[in-house]
Amino acid sequence: MTKEQKERGRITVRDIMVKDVAYVTVPGNREDVLEIFKEKYISGVPVVKDGKVVGAVTRQDLLRKPDEEQIALLMTRNPFVISPEATIVEAAKVIRSRGIRRLPVVDGDKLVGIVTVADFIREIATWEDKTPVGEYIRNKTLALWDGMPLSVAGRLMELARVKAVPVLNSAFEIVGLMSDQDLINAAVIEEGIGRSDVSSGSDGDEWSLDGMRDTKKLYYSVSRIKLPDKLVKDIMVKGVVTATRNCGVSAGAKKMSEGRFDQLPVISARGKLMGMLIDRDLLRILL
């Protein structure tokens, strides 16, 4: 182990965590979460009840359950948490092994901060690690066509479980990037009226005649997240920042940190898409 690696291993979660934590409480509703996501430009928050972390809710939860309104039913319960005195190597192991992006930091039961993949990337960007990012890119990459309907694109991203996707035109040139944050920003809350037929008897009721029953029609208000009738090119980010396979890890992390990207398209010398560099994959350099 090199001296630099030993020094990295001594960095604690307290050194890189965000102390001013955005969070939501239960009871609460989806609008509370959407407001924070759009205002803070973040992808997930802890859920707190009586001062204790009881869950976490992400953009993916909102998109995966478009009909659900209550935070208690949207959130993932009993999320993984970490101590502020844990090392960043220990935190990186949890994030990598559990496939998550953030860890609430607790001192006892008290929420004192949060550490996210973006915090690791910001730290790595300050190093001088010149390991080529080509060692970390994913060669199998989902890409979207810029003329694709937004609803179709959102569904493909959900099925592939990806948070950001490069956008190609008909000539297979990279013309943009679309993230789940862009989908959330474009989404609208659609209100409507639902109807339920509620019977006062059952087929097995001996007082029912040939299954005929009195039926009451129950109407109730419903709302759901809906993507507008737009195309990918209408909401995608157009000024795409890219990297080459020989770009150093710290240089790549700096591009991500400065642009607040969680993915970076990696291109060939001719400008063709070769793969995606995912921020979470750069955590492997700690392990």
C-alpha positions in Angstrom: 0.0 0.0 0.0 1.4 3.4 -1.0 1.6 6.4 1.4 -1.1 8.1 -0.6 -3.4 5.1 -0.2 -2.8 5.0 3.6 -3.6 8.7 3.8 -6.9 8.2 1.9 -7.8 5.4 4.3 -7.6 7.7 7.2 -10.2 10.2 5.8 -13.5 9.9 7.8 -17.1 10.3 6.8 -17.2 13.5 8.9 -14.5 15.0 6.7 -16.6 14.8 3.5 -20.2 14.6 4.6 -22.8 17.4 4.1 -23.9 18.7 7.5 -26.9 20.8 6.4 -29.2 17.8 5.5 -32.4 18.2 3.5 -34.9 15.7 4.8 -38.7 15.1 4.9 -40.8 13.9 7.8 -43.7 11.5 8.1 -46.6 12.0 7.9 -46.0 13.8 4.6 -46.9 13.7 1.0 -45.3 13.4 -2.4 -45.5 17.2 -3.1 -43.1 17.8 -0.1 -40.5 15.5 -1.7 -40.9 17.0 -5.2 -40.4 20.5 -3.8 -37.2 19.6 -2.2 -35.9 17.6 -5.2 -36.5 20.6 -7.5 -35.3 23.2 -5.1 -32.1 21.4 -3.9 -31.4 19.6 -7.2 -30.9 16.3 -5.3 -32.1 12.8 -6.0 -33.0 11.5 -2.5 -33.6 12.4 1.1 -33.8 10.7 4.5 -37.2 10.4 6.1 -37.3 11.4 9.7 -39.9 10.6 12.4 -39.6 11.9 16.0 -35.9 12.9 15.2 -35.0 9.4 14.1 -34.2 8.2 10.5 -36.9 5.7 9.6 -36.5 5.7 5.8 -35.3 7.2 2.6 -37.1 8.3 -0.5 -35.6 8.8 -4.0 -36.6 10.1 -7.4 -36.8 6.5 -8.6 -39.4 5.8 -5.9 -41.6 8.6 -7.2 -41.3 7.4 -10.8 -41.8 3.8 -9.8 -45.0 4.5 -7.8 -46.7 7.3 -9.8 -50.0 6.8 -8.1 -48.8 6.9 -4.5 -48.9 10.1 -2.5 -47.9 9.2 1.0 -44.2 9.4 1.9 -44.7 6.4 4.3 -45.6 4.2 1.3 -43.1 5.7 -1.1 -40.0 5.4 1.1 -37.6 2.5 1.7 -37.8 1.6 5.4 -34.9 1.1 7.7 -32.2 2.5 5.4 -28.5 1.8 5.9 -26.8 4.5 8.0 -23.2 5.1 9.1 -21.3 6.8 11.9 -19.4 10.1 11.2 -16.2 8.4 12.5 -16.3 5.6 9.9 -13.7 5.9 7.2 -14.6 6.8 3.6 -13.3 3.3 2.6 -15.9 1.7 5.0 -18.6 4.0 3.6 -17.6 3.2 0.0 -17.9 -0.5 0.7 -21.5 -0.1 1.9 -22.5 2.1 -1.0 -21.0 -0.3 -3.5 -22.2 -3.5 -2.0 -25.8 -2.2 -1.4 -26.2 -0.4 -4.7 -27.2 2.8 -3.1 -26.1 6.4 -3.6 -26.4 8.0 -0.1 -25.9 7.1 3.5 -27.5 9.1 6.3 -24.9 9.9 9.0 -26.1 9.4 12.5 -24.6 9.9 15.9 -26.6 7.6 18.1 -30.1 8.1 16.8 -29.5 11.8 15.8 -29.2 12.7 12.1 -26.0 14.8 11.8 -25.2 14.6 8.1 -25.4 12.7 4.9 -22.7 11.3 2.6 -23.4 10.7 -1.0 -21.6 9.5 -4.1 -21.2 13.1 -5.1 -19.2 13.8 -1.9 -16.8 11.0 -2.8 -16.4 12.3 -6.3 -15.7 15.8 -5.0 -13.0 14.4 -2.7 -11.4 12.2 -5.5 -11.4 15.3 -7.8 -8.9 16.9 -5.3 -6.4 14.1 -5.7 -3.9 13.6 -8.6 -4.9 10.1 -9.6 -4.1 9.6 -13.3 -5.4 6.1 -13.6 -7.3 6.0 -17.0 -11.0 6.1 -16.6 -11.1 3.4 -19.3 -10.6 0.9 -16.6 -13.9 1.8 -15.0 -16.3 2.5 -17.9 -19.3 0.3 -18.6 -19.3 -0.9 -22.2 -23.0 -1.9 -22.3 -24.9 1.4 -22.4 -28.5 2.3 -22.9 -29.0 5.2 -25.3 -32.1 7.1 -26.3 -33.1 8.6 -29.6 -33.8 12.3 -29.5 -37.1 11.8 -31.3 -38.4 9.3 -28.7 -41.6 10.2 -26.8 -40.8 11.2 -23.2 -43.1 8.6 -21.7 -41.3 5.8 -23.6 -37.9 7.1 -22.6 -38.9 7.2 -18.9 -40.2 3.7 -19.0 -37.0 2.4 -20.7 -34.9 4.1 -18.0 -37.0 2.6 -15.3 -36.7 -0.9 -16.7 -32.9 -0.5 -17.2 -32.6 1.1 -13.7 -30.4 3.9 -15.0 -30.4 7.4 -13.8 -28.9 9.2 -16.8 -28.7 8.2 -20.4 -26.9 9.6 -23.5 -29.1 10.8 -26.3 -28.2 10.1 -29.9 -29.6 11.6 -33.2 -30.3 9.6 -36.3 -26.6 9.8 -37.3 -25.7 8.2 -33.9 -24.0 11.4 -32.7 -24.3 12.4 -29.0 -26.6 15.4 -28.9 -27.6 15.4 -25.3 -28.0 13.7 -22.0 -31.2 13.0 -20.0 -31.5 12.1 -16.3 -34.2 11.2 -14.0 -33.9 14.7 -12.6 -34.9 16.1 -16.0 -38.0 13.7 -15.9 -39.0 14.9 -12.4 -38.6 18.6 -13.5 -40.8 17.9 -16.5 -43.4 15.8 -14.7 -46.8 17.2 -13.8 -49.3 16.1 -11.1 -52.5 15.0 -12.9 -55.6 15.3 -10.8 -58.7 13.2 -11.6 -61.7 11.4 -10.2 -61.6 7.6 -9.6 -64.7 5.4 -9.2 -65.2 2.2 -7.2 -68.2 0.0 -7.2 -68.9 -1.1 -3.6 -71.5 -3.8 -3.1 -73.6 -4.2 0.0 -73.7 -8.0 -0.4 -71.6 -10.9 -1.7 -72.2 -13.7 -4.1 -72.3 -16.0 -1.1 -74.9 -14.0 0.7 -78.1 -16.1 1.1 -80.2 -13.0 1.0 -78.9 -12.1 -2.5 -81.0 -13.2 -5.4 -78.9 -14.6 -8.4 -76.0 -12.4 -7.4 -78.0 -9.2 -7.7 -77.0 -6.8 -5.0 -77.4 -3.1 -4.2 -74.3 -1.3 -5.5 -73.1 2.0 -4.4 -70.7 4.0 -6.5 -67.9 5.5 -4.5 -66.0 8.4 -6.1 -62.7 9.6 -4.8 -60.0 12.1 -5.9 -56.8 10.6 -7.4 -53.6 12.1 -8.5 -50.5 10.7 -10.3 -47.2 11.8 -11.7 -47.5 12.1 -15.5 -44.9 12.8 -18.1 -46.0 15.4 -20.6 -46.5 14.7 -24.4 -43.0 15.8 -25.3 -40.0 14.3 -27.0 -36.6 13.6 -25.4 -35.0 16.4 -27.3 -37.4 18.9 -25.7 -36.1 18.4 -22.2 -32.6 16.8 -22.6 -29.4 18.6 -21.5 -27.7 19.6 -24.8 -24.2 20.8 -23.8 -22.8 17.4 -23.1 -19.5 17.1 -21.3 -17.5 14.0 -22.3 -14.3 12.2 -21.6 -11.9 9.9 -23.4 -10.6 6.5 -22.2 -7.2 8.0 -21.3 -8.7 10.7 -19.1 -7.3 10.4 -15.5 -9.7 9.4 -12.7 -9.2 12.7 -10.8 -9.7 14.7 -14.0 -12.9 12.8 -14.7 -14.1 13.2 -11.2 -13.5 17.0 -11.5 -15.6 17.2 -14.6 -18.4 15.3 -12.8 -18.1 17.4 -9.6 -18.1 20.8 -11.5 -21.0 19.9 -13.7 -22.9 18.0 -11.0 -23.1 15.0 -13.3 -23.4 11.4 -12.0 -22.5 9.9 -15.4 -20.1 10.9 -18.1 -20.2 9.7 -21.7 -16.8 8.3 -22.8 -16.1 8.8 -26.5 -13.5 7.7 -29.0 -11.1 10.0 -30.9 -13.7 10.2 -33.6 -16.4 11.3 -31.2 -18.3 8.0 -31.1 -19.9 6.8 -27.9 -17.8 4.0 -26.3 -19.5 3.7 -22.9 -20.5 5.5 -19.8 -18.4 6.4 -16.7 -20.7 6.0 -13.7 -19.7 8.0 -10.6 -20.3 5.1 -8.3 -17.9 3.0 -10.2 -15.1 5.4 -9.4 -15.5 4.4 -5.8 -13.6 1.2 -6.7 -10.4 3.2 -6.5 -10.9 3.3 -2.7 -11.3 -0.5 -2.5 
